[in-house]
Amino acid sequence: MAVDPQSADVERFIQEDPGGPVVILNLVRFKEGGRASYEAYASAVMPLLQKVDAQPLYAGDGATALVAEPGQTWDAVLLVRYPSRAAFLKMVADPEYQRIAHLRTEALQEAVLQATTPWGTSPAP
């Protein structure tokens, strides 16, 4: 199961950049006992998010799925706004981030990281 982006994913992320801010949807499923490691990662990543002017918009536990196929429920959902895709890439390339990234990888059984593009009718932040 996928947890971390591969080089082809990063290339596509760069090539498809429409410019401007990006909100990244994070869907995560923890390994048995992985929540504690993910919480340590979340705490350690906060200063790095601030360093690139990123903002966590929402973090919460997954609950009852009203519409989902079996296996499509998630343990947690997070939304993080970055000023640009380049800011996200700068953060993950930072040596400080590289030192803590293992906490995320070790915590997760499966993940989705999906860049989003606002609709023209979306309210401004």
C-alpha positions, 0 to 999 in steps of 0.5 A, spaced: 500 500 500 502 506 498 504 511 504 510 516 501 510 519 494 515 516 489 519 520 484 514 519 478 508 522 483 513 528 485 514 529 477 507 529 476 505 534 482 510 539 479 508 538 471 501 539 473 502 545 477 497 551 476 500 556 480 498 559 486 496 556 493 495 548 494 491 545 499 493 538 500 488 532 502 491 527 507 487 521 508 491 516 513 490 509 515 494 507 521 498 501 522 497 497 529 499 502 534 501 507 529 497 513 531 503 515 537 508 515 531 504 519 527 502 524 533 510 525 534 510 526 526 505 531 527 508 535 532 515 535 529 512 537 523 509 544 525 515 548 525 517 546 518 510 548 516 510 554 519 517 555 516 514 555 509 508 559 511 503 553 510 497 552 515 493 546 517 486 547 516 483 541 519 485 535 522 480 530 525 479 522 526 475 518 520 468 516 523 462 513 520 462 513 512 455 515 509 458 513 502 464 508 501 466 502 498 469 496 503 476 499 505 475 506 503 474 508 510 480 512 513 483 513 520 484 520 520 483 526 515 487 532 514 487 538 510 494 543 509 494 549 505 501 551 502 502 557 499 505 553 493 507 546 490 514 549 491 513 550 498 511 543 499 517 541 496 521 545 499 519 543 506 519 535 504 526 536 502 528 540 508 534 536 512 529 537 518 523 534 515 528 528 512 530 527 520 522 526 522 519 523 515 520 516 518 515 517 523 510 518 518 512 512 514 512 508 520 506 510 522 502 508 516 499 502 513 496 506 507 495 514 505 493 518 500 496 525 499 492 529 493 493 536 491 486 540 490 485 546 486 479 551 488 473 551 484 471 558 482 466 559 486 470 557 493 470 562 498 476 565 499 480 564 505 
